[in-house]
Amino acid sequence: FKPGQVVTVDGTAGAVYEGCVDRVLTRSCNDSQVPQRILDLYKDMAPPLVHLNLVDPNAENFCPSGCESMHDLIRYCHEMAVQEMFSLVDKRGL
């Protein structure tokens, strides 16, 4: 591939095609032939990875031990980093 070249990424098939491939871009999610074993794998993997429990930084459970998923851990780390960053300067940025 060359810089600026148009490509089409087919995540279902795990393929990258040169140019714009209409059959990939217009394919419905219902048309994809994802094997059941893959769907089952993601069904089991999704809750510990993507479920967000830590939504309120002022809640009692907003702490490291309150992290129940990877999303919670990333959310917690992000919130703590933002709080630390803004604690170093005043509202004028000084």
BELMO-V700879 format. One record per residue. RES is the residue in three letters. BURIAL is I if it has 24 or more other C-alpha atoms within 12 Angstrom, else O. Layout:
res burial
RES BURIAL
RES BURIAL
This chain:
res burial
PHE O
LYS O
PRO O
GLY O
GLN O
VAL O
VAL O
THR O
VAL O
ASP O
GLY O
THR O
ALA O
GLY O
ALA O
VAL O
TYR O
GLU O
GLY O
CYS O
VAL O
ASP O
ARG O
VAL I
LEU O
THR O
ARG O
SER O
CYS O
ASN O
ASP O
SER O
GLN O
VAL O
PRO O
GLN O
ARG O
ILE O
LEU O
ASP O
LEU O
TYR O
LYS O
ASP O
MET O
ALA O
PRO O
PRO O
LEU O
VAL O
HIS O
LEU O
ASN I
LEU I
VAL O
ASP O
PRO O
ASN O
ALA O
GLU O
ASN O
PHE O
CYS O
PRO O
SER O
GLY O
CYS I
GLU O
SER O
MET O
HIS O
ASP I
LEU I
ILE O
ARG I
TYR I
CYS O
HIS O
GLU O
MET O
ALA O
VAL O
GLN O
GLU O
MET O
PHE O
SER O
LEU O
VAL O
ASP O
LYS O
ARG O
GLY O
LEU O
